[in-house]
Amino acid sequence: MLETIKNSPNYRWYVLATVAIGTFMATLDSSIVNVALPTISSQFHSDLSTLQWVVSAYLLTITSLLPVFGRIADMFGRKRVFALGFIIFTLGSVLCGFAQDIWFLVGTRVVQAVGASMLMSNSAAIITAIFPPKERGRALGLTGTVVALGSLTGPALGGIIIGLTSWRSIFFINLPIGIIGYAAVLLILPSDVPNKDKESFDYTGAFSFTFGMICVLLGITNSEAWGWSSLPVLLSLVLGITSLVFFVITERKVQHPMIDLSLFRNRPFLIGNLSGGLSFVAMFANNMLLPFYLQGILNYRPSQVGLMLMVFPVVMAIVAPVSGSASDKFGPMILTTGGLVITSLGLFYFSTLQTTASFLQIIPGSILMGLGAGMFQSPNNSSVMSSVPPQKLSIAGGINSLVRNLGMVIGIALSVSLFEAWGGVTLPQPSQVEEFMSAYHSVMLVSMGIALLAAVISYSRKSYAKGN
């Protein structure tokens, strides 16, 4: 049976399905845990500042380790790292389910994140290596659909599971998925040949990058609670930036660097990552504040808010594979630039909403955002991954995922900081509604500007479109 699968003309699609299991598992767990936070808070008697680490620790770990595991996979083989990612993620999930206090849960979320970073840093590289250029955009588009479906399924599935059993089951559900995924990796994924050269691992680069990213992200994510001018935030940012500057300096002198900075001399790679990072900053600024507008101003119930928020990933899930296929035929420039312009129109639409907006008046903005994201992400990912040599695919995939996570963190931190600086309150009293709307509209306009800047950067790849 194994030989039949590997000799099948559809073998590359079996590989895609295997990679999709890991992608779906990681995104499902990322979104499913948010639904459980109120229940976890009640059981462990944790305040919000402590509870946020259940999410933040996961995000910090993934973001700091993505390039590390991308480099390790280039040296020792993607299949090996991807398979180990399934094991560690599944083990971390089971340990999360057995947690008896909040800090044990945070620690086991870090274990989960280590496995997730091993999966995420290699998924795009495996797909790019197995698919020919003419089908690559479609394959990456389908991967984008899996990401959207994982995020979409998480809150709904989490609510059902918690209602029927307990919050622990949202972690235990990863056990059968992880076992199936690991078996599929062993049976289906090609045994890629790692670099035969005796390359040394860049321990100095790995430590300085990881330490720098953790410090910078700690400062950004805690800026709202501690204040931008507070000593902990300033110290975190100074240490983090210093460490990252040291990382860049030393990487230029290392024979086998953890991140090959020469990749950024490749204009399609640089343009794709810059525009991609800015797109996530713009999208997550709205994703952070929109629920507060829907609940705090329009007084919708959480179930109704969840229904509204589903529009974005549903539209993206429909558009992404179509956009990916189109980019294989027409190139990435028109689709990526057009998608970012549509995203900016969606953000502008949100900036016009009033305190009396109806359900039907909210939906067009979410449709525009989903359409824009679906048009942009698949062609941009294809353009980025197609611009690097095969032996650098893993590290390029790690950087691509890193940029996505950085965009999310910065978008959330930026939106909250600007919103509060302009007088907004997340749960406003009747006398504070006007200030809320003014601040929300202003943040949406800033986000629109960021999306337009990303569109300008994306358009500059026009000269290189034929090369992609």
C-alpha positions as CSV (number, residue, x, y, z in Angstrom):
1,M,0.0,0.0,0.0
2,L,2.9,2.4,0.8
3,E,4.5,1.9,-2.6
4,T,1.1,2.4,-4.2
5,I,0.6,5.7,-2.5
6,K,4.1,6.9,-3.4
7,N,3.8,5.8,-7.0
8,S,0.4,7.4,-7.4
9,P,0.1,10.4,-9.7
10,N,-1.8,12.1,-6.8
11,Y,1.1,11.5,-4.4
12,R,1.8,15.2,-3.9
13,W,-1.9,15.7,-2.8
14,Y,-1.4,13.0,-0.1
15,V,1.6,15.0,1.1
16,L,-0.5,18.1,1.2
17,A,-3.2,16.3,3.2
18,T,-0.6,15.1,5.7
19,V,0.8,18.6,6.1
20,A,-2.7,20.0,6.5
21,I,-3.3,17.7,9.5
22,G,-0.5,19.4,11.4
23,T,-1.5,22.9,10.2
24,F,-5.1,22.3,11.2
25,M,-4.2,20.9,14.6
26,A,-2.0,23.9,15.5
27,T,-4.5,26.5,14.3
28,L,-7.5,24.7,15.9
29,D,-5.7,24.6,19.3
30,S,-4.7,28.2,19.0
31,S,-8.3,29.3,18.6
32,I,-10.1,26.7,20.7
33,V,-8.3,27.7,23.9
34,N,-9.7,31.2,23.9
35,V,-13.2,29.9,24.4
36,A,-12.0,28.0,27.5
37,L,-10.3,30.9,29.2
38,P,-13.2,32.1,31.3
39,T,-13.8,28.5,32.5
40,I,-10.1,28.0,33.3
41,S,-10.1,31.3,35.2
42,S,-13.0,30.2,37.3
43,Q,-11.5,26.8,38.2
44,F,-8.0,28.0,38.9
45,H,-9.1,31.4,40.4
46,S,-6.7,33.3,38.1
47,D,-6.9,37.0,37.3
48,L,-6.7,38.2,33.7
49,S,-3.0,39.3,33.9
50,T,-2.0,35.8,34.9
51,L,-4.5,34.1,32.5
52,Q,-3.1,35.9,29.5
53,W,0.0,33.9,29.7
54,V,-1.9,30.8,28.6
55,V,-2.1,32.5,25.2
56,S,1.1,34.7,25.4
57,A,3.5,32.0,26.3
58,Y,2.3,29.9,23.3
59,L,2.7,32.9,20.9
60,L,6.1,34.0,22.3
61,T,7.5,30.5,22.1
62,I,6.4,29.9,18.5
63,T,7.6,33.2,17.2
64,S,11.0,32.9,18.8
65,L,11.7,29.3,17.6
66,L,10.4,29.3,14.1
67,P,13.7,30.2,12.4
68,V,15.6,27.9,14.7
69,F,13.6,24.9,13.7
70,G,13.7,26.0,10.0
71,R,17.5,25.9,10.2
72,I,17.5,22.6,12.0
73,A,15.2,21.1,9.3
74,D,17.5,22.3,6.6
75,M,20.4,20.5,8.3
76,F,18.8,17.3,9.5
77,G,15.7,16.8,7.2
78,R,12.2,18.2,7.2
79,K,10.4,14.9,7.6
80,R,12.3,14.2,10.8
81,V,11.6,17.6,12.3
82,F,8.0,17.6,11.2
83,A,7.4,14.1,12.7
84,L,9.0,15.1,16.0
85,G,6.8,18.2,16.0
86,F,3.7,16.0,16.0
87,I,5.1,14.0,19.0
88,I,6.0,17.1,21.1
89,F,2.7,18.9,20.3
90,T,0.6,15.9,21.2
91,L,2.5,15.3,24.4
92,G,2.1,18.9,25.3
93,S,-1.6,18.8,24.7
94,V,-2.0,15.8,26.9
95,L,0.0,17.5,29.7
96,C,-2.2,20.6,29.3
97,G,-5.3,18.4,29.8
98,F,-3.9,17.1,33.1
99,A,-2.9,20.6,34.5
100,Q,-3.9,21.2,38.1
101,D,-2.8,24.8,38.4
102,I,-2.4,27.8,36.1
103,W,1.4,27.9,35.9
104,F,1.6,24.2,35.1
105,L,-0.8,24.9,32.2
106,V,1.3,27.8,31.0
107,G,4.4,25.6,31.1
108,T,2.8,22.8,29.1
109,R,1.5,25.4,26.6
110,V,5.2,26.2,26.0
111,V,5.8,22.4,25.3
112,Q,2.8,22.6,22.8
113,A,4.3,25.6,21.2
114,V,7.7,24.0,20.7
115,G,5.9,21.2,18.7
116,A,3.8,23.8,16.8
117,S,6.8,25.7,15.8
118,M,8.4,22.6,14.4
119,L,5.2,22.0,12.3
120,M,4.7,25.5,11.2
121,S,8.3,26.2,10.2
122,N,8.3,23.3,7.7
123,S,4.8,23.0,6.3
124,A,5.3,25.6,3.5
125,A,8.7,24.2,2.7
126,I,7.4,20.6,2.3
127,I,4.6,21.8,0.0
128,T,6.8,24.0,-2.1
129,A,9.3,21.2,-2.6
130,I,6.8,18.6,-3.7
131,F,4.6,20.7,-6.0
132,P,5.7,22.0,-9.4
133,P,5.6,25.8,-9.9
134,K,2.4,25.7,-11.9
135,E,0.5,24.1,-9.0
136,R,2.3,25.7,-6.1
137,G,-0.1,28.6,-5.7
138,R,-3.1,26.4,-5.6
139,A,-1.5,24.1,-3.0
140,L,-0.4,27.0,-0.7
141,G,-3.9,28.4,-1.2
142,L,-5.4,25.2,0.1
143,T,-3.1,25.4,3.1
144,G,-4.4,28.9,3.7
145,T,-7.9,27.5,3.6
146,V,-6.9,24.9,6.3
147,V,-5.6,27.7,8.5
148,A,-8.9,29.6,8.1
149,L,-11.0,26.5,8.8
150,G,-8.9,25.6,11.8
151,S,-9.5,29.1,13.2
152,L,-13.1,28.9,12.2
153,T,-13.8,25.5,13.7
154,G,-12.0,26.2,17.0
155,P,-14.4,28.5,18.8
156,A,-17.5,26.5,17.7
157,L,-16.0,23.1,18.5
158,G,-14.6,24.4,21.8
159,G,-18.0,25.7,22.9
160,I,-19.6,22.4,22.2
161,I,-16.9,20.3,23.9
162,I,-16.8,22.5,27.0
163,G,-20.6,22.4,27.2
164,L,-20.7,18.6,27.0
165,T,-17.6,17.7,29.0
166,S,-14.9,20.0,30.4
167,W,-12.2,22.4,29.2
168,R,-9.6,19.7,29.5
169,S,-11.2,17.9,26.6
170,I,-10.1,20.6,24.2
171,F,-6.5,19.5,24.8
172,F,-7.2,15.8,24.8
173,I,-8.8,16.0,21.4
174,N,-5.4,16.5,19.9
175,L,-4.3,13.0,21.0
176,P,-6.1,11.1,18.3
177,I,-5.3,13.8,15.7
178,G,-1.7,13.7,16.7
179,I,-1.4,9.9,16.4
180,I,-3.0,10.0,13.0
181,G,-0.8,12.8,11.8
182,Y,2.4,11.2,13.1
183,A,1.5,7.9,11.3
184,A,0.7,9.8,8.1
185,V,4.1,11.5,8.3
186,L,6.0,8.2,8.6
187,L,4.0,6.6,5.8
188,I,3.5,9.4,3.3
189,L,6.0,12.2,3.6
190,P,9.1,11.8,1.3
191,S,12.4,11.1,3.0
192,D,14.2,14.3,2.1
193,V,17.9,14.2,2.1
194,P,19.4,16.7,4.6
195,N,22.4,18.8,3.7
196,K,25.4,16.4,3.5
197,D,27.9,19.1,4.3
198,K,29.1,19.0,7.9
199,E,27.6,22.3,8.8
200,S,27.8,23.5,12.4
201,F,24.7,24.8,14.2
202,D,24.9,28.5,15.0
203,Y,24.3,28.4,18.8
204,T,25.3,32.0,19.3
205,G,22.8,33.1,16.6
206,A,20.0,30.9,17.9
207,F,20.4,32.2,21.5
208,S,20.7,35.9,20.6
209,F,17.7,35.7,18.2
210,T,15.5,33.7,20.7
211,F,16.5,35.9,23.6
212,G,16.0,39.1,21.6
213,M,12.6,38.0,20.2
214,I,11.3,37.0,23.7
215,C,12.4,40.3,25.2
216,V,10.9,42.4,22.4
217,L,7.6,40.5,22.4
218,L,7.4,40.6,26.2
219,G,7.8,44.4,26.0
220,I,5.2,44.8,23.3
221,T,2.6,42.4,24.7
222,N,2.8,43.9,28.2
223,S,3.0,47.5,27.2
224,E,-0.8,48.0,27.8
225,A,-0.7,46.6,31.3
226,W,2.7,48.0,32.4
227,G,2.8,51.2,30.4
228,W,5.3,52.0,27.5
229,S,7.4,54.2,29.8
230,S,7.6,51.6,32.7
231,L,11.0,50.2,33.6
232,P,10.1,46.5,32.8
233,V,8.9,47.4,29.3
234,L,11.8,49.7,28.5
235,L,14.3,47.2,29.8
236,S,12.7,44.4,27.8
237,L,12.8,46.4,24.6
238,V,16.3,47.7,25.1
239,L,17.7,44.2,25.9
240,G,15.7,42.7,23.0
241,I,16.7,45.2,20.4
242,T,20.4,45.0,21.5
243,S,20.3,41.2,21.3
244,L,18.8,41.3,17.8
245,V,21.3,43.9,16.6
246,F,24.1,41.6,17.9
247,F,22.4,38.7,16.1
248,V,22.5,40.6,12.8
249,I,26.1,41.6,13.2
250,T,27.3,38.1,14.1
251,E,25.2,36.4,11.4
252,R,27.2,38.2,8.8
253,K,30.4,36.6,10.1
254,V,29.2,33.0,10.7
255,Q,30.0,30.4,8.0
256,H,26.7,28.6,8.5
257,P,24.3,31.1,9.9
258,M,20.9,30.2,11.5
259,I,19.2,32.7,9.2
260,D,20.7,33.4,5.8
261,L,20.4,37.1,5.7
262,S,21.3,37.0,2.0
263,L,17.7,35.9,1.4
264,F,16.6,39.4,2.0
265,R,18.7,40.6,-1.0
266,N,16.2,38.6,-3.0
267,R,13.6,41.3,-3.8
268,P,10.5,39.1,-4.2
269,F,11.4,37.5,-0.9
270,L,11.9,40.8,0.8
271,I,8.8,42.5,-0.7
272,G,6.6,39.5,0.1
273,N,7.6,39.4,3.7
274,L,7.3,43.1,4.2
275,S,3.9,43.4,2.6
276,G,2.8,40.2,4.4
277,G,3.8,41.4,7.8
278,L,2.1,44.8,7.3
279,S,-1.1,43.0,6.2
280,F,-1.3,41.1,9.5
281,V,-0.7,44.3,11.4
282,A,-3.6,45.9,9.7
283,M,-6.0,42.9,10.0
284,F,-5.3,42.1,13.6
285,A,-5.8,45.7,14.7
286,N,-9.4,45.3,13.6
287,N,-9.7,41.7,14.9
288,M,-8.7,43.0,18.4
289,L,-11.2,45.8,18.6
290,L,-14.2,44.7,16.6
291,P,-15.5,42.3,19.3
292,F,-15.5,45.1,21.8
293,Y,-17.5,47.3,19.4
294,L,-20.0,44.5,18.7
295,Q,-20.5,43.7,22.4
296,G,-19.8,47.0,24.1
297,I,-21.6,49.4,21.7
298,L,-24.1,47.3,19.7
299,N,-24.9,45.0,22.7
300,Y,-24.8,41.7,20.8
301,R,-24.5,38.5,22.7
302,P,-21.3,36.5,22.5
303,S,-23.0,33.8,20.3
304,Q,-24.1,36.5,17.9
305,V,-20.6,38.1,17.9
306,G,-19.1,34.7,17.1
307,L,-21.5,34.3,14.2
308,M,-20.4,37.7,12.8
309,L,-16.7,37.0,13.3
310,M,-17.1,33.7,11.3
311,V,-17.8,35.7,8.1
312,F,-14.1,36.7,7.7
313,P,-12.6,33.2,7.7
314,V,-15.5,31.7,5.7
315,V,-14.9,34.2,2.8
316,M,-11.2,33.8,3.1
317,A,-11.5,30.0,3.0
318,I,-13.5,30.2,-0.2
319,V,-11.3,32.8,-2.0
320,A,-7.8,31.6,-1.0
321,P,-7.6,28.4,-3.2
322,V,-9.1,30.3,-6.1
323,S,-6.6,33.1,-5.7
324,G,-3.8,30.6,-5.4
325,S,-4.7,28.9,-8.7
326,A,-5.1,32.3,-10.4
327,S,-1.6,33.3,-9.3
328,D,-0.1,30.2,-10.9
329,K,-1.5,31.5,-14.3
330,F,-1.2,35.3,-13.9
331,G,1.5,35.9,-11.4
332,P,1.2,37.3,-7.9
333,M,1.4,41.1,-8.4
334,I,-2.2,42.0,-9.4
335,L,-3.8,39.6,-6.8
336,T,-1.6,40.6,-3.9
337,T,-1.8,44.3,-4.5
338,G,-5.6,44.1,-5.3
339,G,-6.2,42.1,-2.1
340,L,-4.4,44.6,0.0
341,V,-6.4,47.5,-1.5
342,I,-9.6,45.6,-0.8
343,T,-8.5,45.0,2.8
344,S,-7.9,48.8,3.1
345,L,-11.5,49.4,1.8
346,G,-12.8,47.0,4.4
347,L,-11.0,48.9,7.2
348,F,-12.3,52.2,5.8
349,Y,-15.8,50.7,5.9
350,F,-15.4,49.8,9.6
351,S,-14.3,53.4,10.2
352,T,-17.7,54.6,9.1
353,L,-19.9,52.4,11.3
354,Q,-22.0,54.1,13.9
355,T,-23.6,53.2,17.2
356,T,-26.9,52.2,15.5
357,A,-25.4,49.8,12.9
358,S,-27.4,46.7,12.2
359,F,-26.3,43.1,11.7
360,L,-26.5,43.5,7.9
361,Q,-24.5,46.7,8.0
362,I,-21.6,44.9,9.7
363,I,-21.3,42.0,7.3
364,P,-20.0,44.0,4.2
365,G,-16.8,45.0,6.1
366,S,-16.1,41.4,7.1
367,I,-16.7,40.3,3.5
368,L,-14.3,42.8,2.2
369,M,-11.6,41.9,4.8
370,G,-12.0,38.1,4.0
371,L,-11.9,38.8,0.2
372,G,-8.8,40.9,0.5
373,A,-7.0,38.4,2.8
374,G,-8.0,35.5,0.6
375,M,-6.7,37.3,-2.5
376,F,-3.4,38.3,-0.9
377,Q,-2.2,35.4,1.2
378,S,-1.9,32.5,-1.2
379,P,-0.2,34.4,-4.1
380,N,2.1,36.1,-1.6
381,N,3.1,32.9,0.0
382,S,3.7,31.3,-3.3
383,S,5.8,34.3,-4.5
384,V,7.9,34.2,-1.3
385,M,8.6,30.5,-1.3
386,S,9.2,30.3,-5.1
387,S,11.9,32.9,-4.9
388,V,14.4,30.9,-2.7
389,P,16.6,27.9,-3.7
390,P,15.4,24.4,-2.6
391,Q,18.0,24.0,0.1
392,K,16.7,27.2,1.8
393,L,13.0,26.3,1.8
394,S,12.7,25.4,5.4
395,I,14.3,28.5,6.8
396,A,12.3,30.6,4.3
397,G,9.1,29.0,5.5
398,G,10.2,29.7,9.1
399,I,10.8,33.4,8.3
400,N,7.4,33.6,6.6
401,S,5.6,32.2,9.6
402,L,7.7,34.4,11.9
403,V,6.6,37.5,10.0
404,R,3.0,36.4,10.3
405,N,3.2,36.0,14.0
406,L,5.1,39.3,14.4
407,G,2.4,41.1,12.5
408,M,-0.3,39.6,14.8
409,V,1.5,40.7,17.9
410,I,2.3,44.2,16.7
411,G,-1.2,44.7,15.3
412,I,-2.8,43.8,18.6
413,A,-0.3,45.9,20.7
414,L,-0.5,48.9,18.3
415,S,-4.3,48.9,18.2
416,V,-4.7,48.7,21.9
417,S,-2.1,51.4,22.5
418,L,-3.6,53.8,20.0
419,F,-7.1,53.1,21.1
420,E,-6.4,53.9,24.8
421,A,-4.2,56.9,23.9
422,W,-7.2,58.4,22.0
423,G,-9.5,57.9,25.0
424,G,-11.1,54.6,24.1
425,V,-12.4,52.3,26.9
426,T,-12.9,48.6,26.0
427,L,-16.2,48.3,28.0
428,P,-17.6,51.8,27.8
429,Q,-20.3,53.3,30.0
430,P,-23.0,55.3,28.2
431,S,-21.1,58.5,28.7
432,Q,-18.0,57.0,27.1
433,V,-19.6,55.8,23.9
434,E,-18.6,58.8,21.9
435,E,-14.9,58.5,22.9
436,F,-15.0,54.8,22.1
437,M,-16.3,55.4,18.6
438,S,-13.9,58.2,17.9
439,A,-10.9,56.1,19.0
440,Y,-12.2,53.0,17.1
441,H,-12.6,55.0,13.9
442,S,-9.2,56.5,14.2
443,V,-7.5,53.1,14.7
444,M,-9.3,51.8,11.7
445,L,-8.1,54.7,9.6
446,V,-4.5,54.1,10.7
447,S,-4.9,50.4,9.9
448,M,-6.2,51.4,6.4
449,G,-3.1,53.4,5.9
450,I,-0.9,50.4,6.9
451,A,-2.8,48.2,4.4
452,L,-2.3,50.8,1.7
453,L,1.4,51.0,2.5
454,A,1.6,47.2,2.2
455,A,-0.2,47.5,-1.2
456,V,2.4,50.0,-2.5
457,I,5.2,47.7,-1.4
458,S,3.5,44.7,-3.0
459,Y,3.1,46.6,-6.3
460,S,6.8,47.2,-6.4
461,R,7.2,43.4,-7.1
462,K,5.9,44.2,-10.6
463,S,9.4,44.1,-12.1
464,Y,9.9,40.6,-10.7
465,A,6.5,39.1,-11.4
466,K,7.7,37.1,-14.4
467,G,10.5,35.6,-12.3
468,N,7.9,34.2,-9.9
